[in-house]
Amino acid sequence: MGIILGIILNLLHLNIGPLAPQILKYLSGAAVPLIMISLGLSLDAGSLKNYFKEALMVSTIKLILAPLTALLIVFILGVSGLSGKVIIAEAAMPSAMLSLVLAITYELDIKAVSACIFLSTVLSMITLPILITLL
């Protein structure tokens, strides 16, 4: 609805004044933190005991196999310097919160996804410093 209203105002060349953009600027700044807080509240560390094997497998793939694959690709493509290091480091990041958004949206197993995110985030506190030291 907001997009349609914005298009109409833009097409009609209507000036909405200086107050509205300032309010929208403050609201847009709050959107991402509010989304992250709400997603963080959805994480359930208690579900880890029910999905530990699955979460450990996902974490191993995400935190060890993915950076090794990225290292191989960087080597094959001849990417060097900071760019290569960034590619490898990005591949080593823990499972993203976006996967929880997708699980909620498509009514998937939220507890399993939550366990994977939780475990990979906790384990990344060990793996990322090691990786960064090696890079």
Backbone torsions as a table, in degrees:
resi	resn	phi	psi	omega
1	MET	NA	-41.3	179.6
2	GLY	-64.1	-36.2	179.3
3	ILE	-65.1	-44.3	-179.9
4	ILE	-62.3	-45.0	178.4
5	LEU	-61.2	-42.6	178.3
6	GLY	-62.6	-40.7	178.6
7	ILE	-64.6	-44.2	179.7
8	ILE	-61.6	-47.5	179.2
9	LEU	-61.0	-38.9	179.4
10	ASN	-67.7	-44.0	-179.4
11	LEU	-66.3	-33.9	179.8
12	LEU	-85.7	-1.3	-179.4
13	HIS	54.2	40.9	178.6
14	LEU	-86.8	134.7	178.6
15	ASN	-89.5	124.7	-178.0
16	ILE	-94.9	2.7	175.9
17	GLY	86.1	171.5	-175.7
18	PRO	-79.6	-18.9	-175.6
19	LEU	-73.8	-42.5	-176.6
20	ALA	-60.9	-47.5	178.2
21	PRO	-61.0	-35.1	179.5
22	GLN	-66.7	-41.9	177.6
23	ILE	-63.6	-44.6	179.7
24	LEU	-64.0	-34.3	178.2
25	LYS	-63.7	-44.5	178.9
26	TYR	-66.4	-40.8	179.7
27	LEU	-66.1	-40.5	-179.6
28	SER	-66.5	-32.1	177.5
29	GLY	-67.5	-26.0	-179.0
30	ALA	-88.8	-15.3	-173.3
31	ALA	-62.2	-52.0	-176.1
32	VAL	-63.5	-47.6	177.3
33	PRO	-59.8	-38.5	179.1
34	LEU	-65.7	-38.9	177.3
35	ILE	-64.0	-44.5	-179.3
36	MET	-65.3	-37.8	177.3
37	ILE	-64.6	-45.5	-179.0
38	SER	-65.2	-37.4	177.0
39	LEU	-69.9	-37.9	177.1
40	GLY	-61.5	-36.9	177.0
41	LEU	-67.4	-24.0	179.1
42	SER	-77.7	-20.3	179.5
43	LEU	-67.4	137.1	-176.4
44	ASP	-128.4	101.0	179.6
45	ALA	-65.0	-26.2	179.3
46	GLY	-65.7	-26.5	179.5
47	SER	-73.9	-10.3	-179.3
48	LEU	-61.3	-37.3	-178.4
49	LYS	-66.5	-29.7	179.3
50	ASN	-80.2	-25.7	-175.1
51	TYR	-123.6	29.3	-173.9
52	PHE	-61.7	-46.1	-178.6
53	LYS	-61.0	-45.1	180.0
54	GLU	-64.4	-44.2	-179.2
55	ALA	-65.6	-37.4	178.1
56	LEU	-66.5	-38.7	178.2
57	MET	-65.6	-45.6	178.6
58	VAL	-62.3	-43.6	-179.2
59	SER	-64.2	-39.7	178.0
60	THR	-63.0	-44.5	178.2
61	ILE	-63.1	-47.4	-174.5
62	LYS	-71.3	-38.9	-172.8
63	LEU	-95.7	-18.7	-178.3
64	ILE	-119.7	-54.4	-176.0
65	LEU	-68.4	-40.8	-179.6
66	ALA	-62.5	-46.3	177.7
67	PRO	-67.1	-32.5	176.2
68	LEU	-66.2	-39.2	176.3
69	THR	-64.6	-42.9	178.0
70	ALA	-62.5	-40.0	177.2
71	LEU	-59.9	-43.6	178.0
72	LEU	-62.6	-44.4	-179.9
73	ILE	-65.5	-42.2	178.0
74	VAL	-61.2	-41.4	178.8
75	PHE	-64.9	-46.6	-178.4
76	ILE	-63.5	-41.6	-177.9
77	LEU	-81.8	-9.9	178.4
78	GLY	74.2	25.4	177.5
79	VAL	-77.3	130.4	-177.8
80	SER	-131.1	176.0	176.2
81	GLY	70.6	-151.5	-176.5
82	LEU	-60.6	-38.2	-179.0
83	SER	-59.4	-45.5	178.3
84	GLY	-63.5	-40.9	179.2
85	LYS	-65.5	-39.6	178.9
86	VAL	-65.4	-41.6	178.7
87	ILE	-59.8	-46.7	-179.4
88	ILE	-66.6	-43.1	179.9
89	ALA	-64.1	-41.4	178.5
90	GLU	-63.2	-37.3	179.0
91	ALA	-67.4	-23.1	-177.1
92	ALA	-90.6	1.1	-178.7
93	MET	-70.0	152.0	180.0
94	PRO	-68.5	169.0	179.7
95	SER	-55.8	137.1	-174.6
96	ALA	-82.7	156.8	177.9
97	MET	-66.3	-21.4	179.7
98	LEU	-59.3	-32.0	178.6
99	SER	-63.6	-32.9	175.9
100	LEU	-69.7	-38.3	176.5
101	VAL	-60.4	-44.6	179.5
102	LEU	-65.1	-40.2	179.0
103	ALA	-63.8	-40.5	178.1
104	ILE	-68.0	-44.5	-177.4
105	THR	-61.7	-44.0	-175.1
106	TYR	-99.6	14.7	175.1
107	GLU	53.5	50.5	177.5
108	LEU	-93.9	-171.2	-178.6
109	ASP	-76.2	91.8	-175.2
110	ILE	-63.9	-36.9	-178.7
111	LYS	-67.1	-37.3	177.8
112	ALA	-66.8	-44.7	178.9
113	VAL	-63.7	-41.6	178.6
114	SER	-60.7	-42.7	178.3
115	ALA	-62.8	-41.6	179.5
116	CYS	-64.2	-44.0	179.5
117	ILE	-64.5	-45.6	-177.9
118	PHE	-60.9	-50.9	-176.5
119	LEU	-66.9	-42.7	-179.1
120	SER	-66.2	-33.2	177.5
121	THR	-68.8	-43.9	179.0
122	VAL	-64.6	-46.4	-179.1
123	LEU	-67.7	-27.2	179.7
124	SER	-66.7	-20.6	176.1
125	MET	-68.2	-17.2	175.8
126	ILE	-97.3	-47.0	-172.9
127	THR	-73.6	-38.0	-177.1
128	LEU	-65.2	-44.4	176.4
129	PRO	-61.6	-37.1	177.2
130	ILE	-63.5	-46.8	-179.4
131	LEU	-62.0	-45.7	-178.5
132	ILE	-64.0	-36.2	176.2
133	THR	-64.4	-40.0	-179.6
134	LEU	-72.3	-29.3	-179.6
135	LEU	-74.1	NA	NA
